[in-house]
Each structure stands twice: as structure tokens, then as C-alpha cells.
Amino acid sequence: MPGISVSSNPSVPPRLWRYLRDRDVRHAALVTLVVLLLSAGLVWLRYLIHVWRIAARSPLAPPRRMVTLVFGRRLQGDVPERDYLQRLRRGLSLVQAGQAEQLWLLGGRSGGRSSEAMAGLAWLQQHGLPAQARVELEQDSVDSLENLRHARRLLLAEHAHLPPVALVTSRYHLARCLLLAGRLGVDAVPVAAEPALPLHPRYLGLLLMEASYLMWIDIGLRWAGLIGNQRMAARIS
């Protein structure tokens, strides 16, 4: 397929709950719970405000033409579900407007026969992907951390230096992706999939969940640095 590169193995099985089986992750969860209780929830509220602000304020396009990473999401019957479709539409609009130097579709298999990246490519090709578009598929990852870690490795294989990237994902997901990108040394800017921040109950629930994830990750990393636990800190590196 002209302009399209498949850079990985789509058959890597998902490893659900593997993080919770890790003692360092459980350690971080326990510390986070203690902080949550001692602060009477105020620390979590701070993370919620942070997630909300990034979700509400993120732009619909990068400040300049950039390498663009589109995050996948679990498929439904081997086709993209509604959140993933919004991410794909945003990525397609950036390609069509000449704002994406290179488009990366991120995501391995999440329960179906197809990888998230391959399903995303099929949708793009059915909805006007320009023939000359440069598209790369990353198909090893099963979560946001792996999305970024594998994309970093593949980008470094193509470039002398890691280029700045635009992260295209759902508004509720942007704060976590930015935190992980920063931790991995990726210079990233957020690009929101949705035209505006949705305010329906499902979306509010996702924002609450993301605040919890962000608190867990951030406090775990801060605690690892405080006690000098390099093994724990290396979980996100």
C-alpha cells in the first residue's frame, strides 16, 4: 500500500490486569489511597480540575505541521467504536488540511481479530484518506503507556532525534497521555478529538476515572522518587 507502513506484529495478545499483578503498581496504589484519605479527597479534586482544564482547553489542531499520533481504543466487533471514530475523524481532518506530516495509528489487538491500528486504517481508507498520506501502524501496544513507548522507539528508528508530536485522542484522555509522554521524554502537544467538551453523564464518568488514573500514576512516580525506588520509577520510562 503506497505511503503506508506496518511497523509491528498485530498478534500480540492483550495482558489485562497485568499491572495489578505487579507489586510496584500495588505499592503505588496503596500510597495513593493513603494520600486520598489523608487529604479527604482534596488531592484527587486537584487532579480532576487538571484533567478538566486540559479536556476543555485543548485545541483542534497542532500549532504547526507535525508528526501526529492517533490513539486507538478497544474495538467493537473489529470496528472502531464512537470514541475511536472521533479520534480518527480528527486525524483525517489534519491529514486533509496538510497539518499532519506523518500519521501514526496506535493500538494492537484488544479482543478482536484486527488490531486497533489496522481497523483505524481501514476506516480512514473508506473515508477519504489521501493516496499520498504517510501512515504508520503501531500494533504491539495494549494501553496508553505502550502506545507511546512503542511509538517513541519506532520514531527514533526513523529520525536522528525524536521529533515533537501531536497527540490526538479524546478530551478526557489527553491529560494522562501528556503526563506519560513527558515522562518518556516525548515533546508533545494535545489535539482534541471532539469539537467541544461533552457534558453528558458517560463523559463526566470518564473524566472522574481519568483523574483517578492520573493521581495513581503521578503520586506513584513522586513516591518512587522520594524513596529512591528506581525499579518503581522505571515502570514509566
Buried (B, 14 or more C-beta within 10 A) or exposed (E): EEBBBBBBEBEBEBEEEEBEEEEBBEBBBEBBEEBBEEEEEEBBEEBBEBBBEBBEEBEBBBEEBBBBBBBBBBBBEBBBEEBBBBBBBBBBBBBEEEBBBBBBBBBBBBEBEBBBBBBBBBBBBEEEBEEEBBBBBBBBBBBBBBBBBBBBBBBEEEEEEBBBBBBBBBBBBBBBBBBBBEBBEBEBBBBBBBEEBBEEEEBEEBBBEBBBBBBBBBBBBBBBEEEEBEEBBEBBE
